[in-house]
Amino acid sequence: MKQQTGKVALLLTFMLSLLLLLPTSVSANYRWGSTGNAVYNLQTNLHGLGYGCTPDGIFGQKTHSAVIWYQSNNGLSVDGIAGAKTLAKIKEDVTTVQQQLNDLGYNAGKADGIFGSATRAAVKSFQSDYNLTADGIAGSKTRAALAEAVKSSNDTDSDNGTQDDLDKLRQYIKGNWESPIRAAYLPITGGRSFGYKRSDGRQHAGIDYFVVDGAGTPVYAMTDGTVTATSTTFYAGTGAVTVKNDDGTAVRYGEITPAVSTGRTVKKGQIIGYLAKNNVDGGTMLHLELYRGDAEGILTRVNTDYWYVSGNYNRRSDLLNPTEMGIG
C-alpha cells in the first residue's frame, strides 16, 4: 500500500514538473519569456498602435517596455504583464481603428482586433489622404485624425439626411451616372481628395481629376439636368458649370472652359466643357463638387474666403463627398 502511495506521489510530482516547464504563453498572462503566436499578435497590435516592438513571438525587453508604455497611457496597472485587462484594451483600440477606417471607406478588413496587413494598408491610405506620415502605424496623431474624420463624416450625414437615404443615393448614382472624364487621370488621393486639409487650414470641397497636360480634354455631363450657372472666373483663370440634375442633386464642374450656357438642358454623356490650364501652376484638372440638392442658395458661401468653418467646407450645407457616393 505504501509502495502504491509513493508511486502516485511520484506521478503527481512528475506531472507538476511538466506543467511548470510549459511556456507561459498558454495562459492569459504574457510576460517576459513568453513565446508563441499569441505573443506575436500582441506585438503586432502594439506595433500597429505606435508602441514600438518588432513582432517576433518572443516577449523580451522591447515588448516589456511597450506593454508598460501602453499601460501607462491607458490607466492600467503598470506591471509590464499583458494580462486580461491589458489584452482586452489593446484589442478594443485596434478594433476601434478598424471600424473607423471601414466607416470612412478604407477597407481594413474584418474589425477583429488584430492589426493585420489589411489594416496597415488602410491606415497608410488614410494617412496619405490626410497629409500624415504614411507609415501604416496608427499612432496617437493618426488615431486623433481618424476620430475627427469620423466625427466630421457623422456631422455631414446628420446635416444631409439619414444614412439610409445616402446609401440609396449612392446606389442610384453608381447605377445611373457615368464618369465626367474619359481620359487617363491621376488617382484621386492626397490634395486631390475630398476634405484634404491645406497648409492654411481650409479643406478641399470636392475631388480633382488631374489630367497631365490635359488642356482641351472634354468634360461630360454625368447625368441629365439643367445648367443653372456658368462662370469664367472660378479659379486662376478657369471657369465652371453648375448643373441641377433631374434626380434632384447638383454638380459643379470646375476648372474648365464652359461649352454650355445657363438654362440649357444637358443629357448624360454630353460635352459641357473642356479642361482649362490654370494660371498658377499650369495644371489641368476637373474640380468636381457634389450637392444633395435639398438646400437653397448659391453653392459657395459668402464672406468665408474659402476657409473651413465650424465643420462645414465653406459650401452650401448639402455638400456631399463624391468619393463616398461612388464617384472618382
Secondary structure, DSSP 8 states (H G I E B T S, - for coil): -HHHHHHHHHHHHHHHHHHHHS-GGGSS-B-TT-BSHHHHHHHHHHHHTT-----SSB--HHHHHHHHHHHHHTT---SS-B-HHHHHHHHHHHHHHHHHHHHTT----S-SS---HHHHHHHHHHHHHTTS--SS---HHHHHHHHHHHHHHHHHHHHT--HHHHHHHHHHHHHH---S--S----S-GGGSTT-B-TTS-B--SEEEE-TT-TT-EEE-SS-EEEEEEEEEEETTEEEEEEEETTS-EEEEEEEEE-S-TT-EE-TT-EEEEE---TTT---EEEEEEE-S-S-S-SB-TTSTT--BTTB-SB-TTEE-TGGGT--
